[in-house]
Amino acid sequence: MTKRKVIIDTDPGIDDALAIMAALQHPDLDVLGLTSVAGNKGIHFTTDNAARLLTLFESDIKVYRGATNDYLSLKAGKGERADEAGFVHGASGLGSVELPIDPVVYGERGAIDFILETIKAYPGEVDIIALGPVTNLALCLEKDLETMKQVRTIHSMGGGVHRGNRSPVAEFNYWFDPTAVDMLYTQLGPHVPIWMIGLDVTHQGITDLNDLTFMKMAGGELGELIFEMMQFYVNTYWHQNGYMGAVVHDLMAVIGYIYPEMYQEIHHANLRCVNDSVLAKGQCIVDLHNQFNWEKNAYIPMSANIRFYKEKIMAVLFGEEVAEDYKKRVKSMS
């Protein structure tokens, strides 16, 4: 089987970390590189955290440093944006976990050049999984739209139709850079399949305390590491949402990319992102029912088979034997 060529654009982040772990370990994915972007943390942290994960898996993949701020701030010449979500992901962005870095994993090129050069090298073959703000992708569109039209698919974790987490109507990644989001869907969505993996579907997949305890008990050193990393995240979800567990948004985006049959309700619709309002900044305006006959530019899953999702998490992260044990032992709380 030919491996799928993937670029992961990311702002690690605890949920990014688990998503990257899954992508690096799946045998059918050829991860060509990671590109960092400011989001959950400033660019220094997100680049270093990506490097830490590559070092953990002794990978020969590299991370390429990307946008330091949102699109409009960059155009206005503003400096680096610092910490927007440390209260969710901890001081370093990876909870209380400390991981070493092998400097060899840092790429010499910038993220924009790497993305465009890679697409030119493999036209029609590269999928982009965007786990953070899509600023890098907007900058690529600005620099070379025709090359970006040769991307095979884009899977963006962000947005939401009926809910938000940064505000009542806006999800964090899309709130961080709504101009880049609107550029992505309006300029590229009519030409390239773009999947919005939003909060409506990710919040269905709570990784609960049964799941986390199983990872710790059955997942070896990696399971123990994930359990420790997730403690800060779980504590945040308890205080903010009352969940006994946490929503690992970006992990669902990766598992859904690998196994799209997981999604049970998919809409092909027009999507716009509000970037001209303080109150509604980052809100997704989605015509789910094609009432206005606007140009369709997004594929939006609204429900998923959550038991399937969790079983695939265990298989991808820890192997089929552990996944079979999970099926026998764990009855999900969600």
C-alpha positions, 0 to 999 in steps of 0.5 A: 500500500502506498503511504499517504504523504502528510504535512502536519501544521501545528502549535503543540499543545497537549492535544497536538502532542497526542495527534502527532504521536499517532501520526508518527506511529501509523504505518500508512502515513509518510509524515514529510515534516512538521511546521510550527505556528503561533497559537496555543503558545508562542512560536518558540514554545510550539517549535520546541515542543514539536522538536521534543516530540520528534526527538521522543520518537527518534524521528528523522523528520524535521520541524520548520518554524512558521508564523509568529502571529496572526495574519493581520498582525504580521501584515501590520508589522507587529512582533511575536504573539506570546501565550494565549492558552497556557492556562489550558496546556501549562507553562511549556504547552505540554503540561508538566512533562519535560522532554529533551530536544535533539537539535538535528530535528530543526529544519533550516527552511521556514515553514512557508517555503517548506510547504510550497516546495513540498507540494511542488515536489509531489503535486496532487499527493500531499495532505495537510493536517492543520492542528492550530491556527491556519496562518501558515496556510494563508501565507502560502496562499498569498505567496503561491495560490496555484501551487496550493491548489495542488494540495490533495486535501486539507484537514483543519481542526478548528471552528464549530457550527453550534459551539465555541470554546474561546467565546460562546461562538468561536473555537480557539484556533479560528478565533486566533486568526479568523482572517486566515481561516476565511482566506483558506476556505474562500480562496482554496475551498472551491478547488481543494477538499477542506475538512473542518473538524470542529467542536461539534464533533470533537466534543463527542469524543471525551477521553475519560478517566477510564481511557486514561487509566487504561493507557497508563496501565496497558500502554507502557512508557508511552501510556504513562507519559500520556497519562502524566501529560494529560493531568493538567488538561483534565484538571482544566476540563473539570473546572471549565466544563465539568468533564471527568476527562478531556477532549483531545481535539487534534487527536480526533482530526488525525484519527478521522483523517486516517479512518474517515469512515469514523464520521457518520454525518458529513455536510458539504457546505459553504463556510465563512469565518467572521473577522470583522467583529469583536463580539463574533470574532472567529465564528463560523457561519455555515450553511449546513442545509444549502438554503442560500445556494452559496459555493460549497467550500468545506466538508464538515463532520457533525457526528462520529462513531466514538467507540470506533474512535477510541479503539483506533486511538489505542491501536494506533498509539499502543498496537492492536494487542493493546486495542483488543485488551481495551475492547474487553476491559473498558466501557467508556463513560462518555 
